[in-house]
């Protein structure tokens, strides 16, 4: 039997891509965005993942449960995007093993500190924005970050 060992970076990218499709489908079919569908940004390196006429949104996929840590992290470039575009409604979605959560950008609800990882072929340790879990709102537990491959 052939076993393929994917790098952590490639595995995370695959998970992110699959979860983007799952969350986009959910948001466009089962939420208030049904009449103003989100579209996935065409540039895979765009700062923000989804856009519609009134919102821009970022999705972060997590391999843990929402209460595994007291807070969750997000790249400062994404938070800076929200700060630099006060005319836009910026929402951050977090897909955990136990559901989809959201945080509407609020400049008073995050802190900055060092964090990151170095297990994906490069050192990704730097300053990040941290949002307390208590500021996240459960959207649904109908979908999760668990990827099932048949």
C-alpha positions as CSV (number, residue, x, y, z in Angstrom):
1,X,0.0,0.0,0.0
2,X,1.4,3.4,-1.0
3,X,1.4,6.0,1.8
4,X,1.9,9.7,0.9
5,X,3.3,11.9,3.6
6,X,2.2,15.5,2.9
7,X,4.1,18.3,4.5
8,X,2.4,20.2,7.3
9,X,2.2,23.3,5.1
10,X,0.6,21.4,2.2
11,X,-1.8,19.7,4.6
12,X,-2.9,23.0,6.2
13,X,-3.4,24.6,2.7
14,X,-5.5,21.6,1.6
15,X,-7.6,21.9,4.8
16,X,-8.0,25.6,4.4
17,X,-9.1,25.3,0.8
18,X,-11.7,22.6,1.6
19,X,-13.0,24.6,4.6
20,X,-13.3,27.8,2.5
21,X,-15.6,25.9,0.1
22,X,-17.6,24.4,3.0
23,X,-18.0,27.7,4.8
24,X,-18.8,29.7,1.7
25,X,-21.6,27.2,0.8
26,X,-23.0,27.4,4.3
27,X,-22.9,31.2,4.5
28,X,-24.5,31.6,1.0
29,X,-27.2,29.0,1.6
30,X,-28.1,29.2,5.3
31,X,-27.5,32.7,6.6
32,X,-28.5,36.3,6.0
33,X,-26.1,36.4,3.0
34,X,-28.5,34.2,1.0
35,X,-29.5,37.3,-1.1
36,X,-26.0,38.9,-1.1
37,X,-23.7,35.9,-1.7
38,X,-20.1,35.9,-0.7
39,X,-17.6,35.2,-3.4
40,X,-14.2,33.7,-2.8
41,X,-11.4,36.1,-3.7
42,X,-9.7,35.0,-7.0
43,X,-6.2,35.7,-5.8
44,X,-5.4,32.9,-3.3
45,X,-2.9,35.3,-1.6
46,X,-5.5,38.0,-0.9
47,X,-5.6,39.4,2.6
48,X,-9.3,38.6,3.0
49,X,-11.0,35.4,1.7
50,X,-14.6,36.4,1.0
51,X,-16.4,39.5,-0.3
52,X,-19.9,40.6,-1.1
53,X,-21.5,44.0,-1.6
54,X,-21.5,44.9,2.1
55,X,-18.9,42.7,3.8
56,X,-15.4,41.4,3.6
57,X,-14.6,38.2,5.6
58,X,-11.6,36.1,6.6
59,X,-11.8,32.4,7.5
60,X,-9.3,30.7,9.8
61,X,-9.6,27.0,10.1
62,X,-8.7,25.3,13.5
63,X,-7.8,21.7,14.3
64,X,-9.0,22.1,17.9
65,X,-12.2,22.8,19.8
66,X,-13.2,26.4,20.4
67,X,-12.6,26.2,24.2
68,X,-9.1,24.5,23.8
69,X,-7.5,27.9,24.4
70,X,-8.6,31.2,26.0
71,X,-8.1,33.1,22.8
72,X,-7.5,32.6,19.1
73,X,-4.9,34.2,16.8
74,X,-5.1,36.0,13.5
75,X,-2.4,37.6,11.3
76,X,-1.9,41.3,12.0
77,X,-2.1,42.0,8.3
78,X,-5.8,40.9,8.4
79,X,-6.6,43.0,11.4
80,X,-4.7,46.0,9.8
81,X,-6.9,45.5,6.7
82,X,-10.0,46.0,8.9
83,X,-8.4,49.1,10.6
84,X,-7.5,50.6,7.2
85,X,-11.0,50.1,5.8
86,X,-13.4,51.5,8.4
87,X,-16.0,51.9,5.6
88,X,-16.3,48.1,5.3
89,X,-18.0,45.6,7.5
90,X,-15.2,43.1,8.3
91,X,-16.0,39.8,9.9
92,X,-13.6,37.0,10.9
93,X,-14.9,33.4,10.8
94,X,-13.2,30.7,12.8
95,X,-14.1,27.1,11.9
96,X,-13.3,24.8,14.8
97,X,-13.9,21.1,15.3
98,X,-17.1,22.0,17.1
99,X,-18.5,24.6,14.8
100,X,-18.3,27.9,12.9
101,X,-17.8,31.0,15.0
102,X,-17.5,34.7,14.0
103,X,-16.0,37.8,15.3
104,X,-17.0,41.2,14.0
105,X,-13.9,43.3,13.9
106,X,-13.8,45.6,17.0
107,X,-10.6,47.5,17.7
108,X,-11.1,47.1,21.5
109,X,-11.5,43.3,21.4
110,X,-8.0,42.1,20.5
111,X,-4.5,42.3,21.8
112,X,-1.1,41.9,20.1
113,X,1.6,39.5,21.2
114,X,4.1,37.1,19.8
115,X,3.1,33.7,18.6
116,X,3.2,31.4,15.6
117,X,4.9,28.2,14.6
118,X,7.9,26.8,12.8
119,X,6.7,23.3,11.8
120,X,5.7,24.3,8.2
121,X,9.0,24.5,6.4
122,X,9.7,28.1,7.7
123,X,9.6,30.1,10.8
124,X,6.2,31.8,11.2
125,X,6.8,33.3,14.6
126,X,5.9,37.0,14.8
127,X,3.4,39.3,16.4
128,X,-0.3,38.3,15.9
129,X,-3.7,39.6,17.0
130,X,-5.4,37.6,19.7
131,X,-9.1,37.6,20.2
132,X,-10.6,36.2,23.4
133,X,-12.9,33.2,22.8
134,X,-15.6,35.0,24.8
135,X,-15.9,37.5,21.9
136,X,-16.6,34.8,19.3
137,X,-20.2,34.1,18.4
138,X,-21.4,30.6,17.5
139,X,-22.9,30.6,14.0
140,X,-23.6,26.9,13.6
141,X,-22.3,23.5,14.7
142,X,-23.7,21.9,11.5
143,X,-20.3,22.3,10.0
144,X,-16.8,21.8,11.4
145,X,-13.1,21.8,10.6
146,X,-13.1,18.0,10.7
147,X,-12.2,16.8,7.2
148,X,-13.5,13.3,6.3
149,X,-11.8,11.5,3.5
150,X,-13.6,8.4,2.3
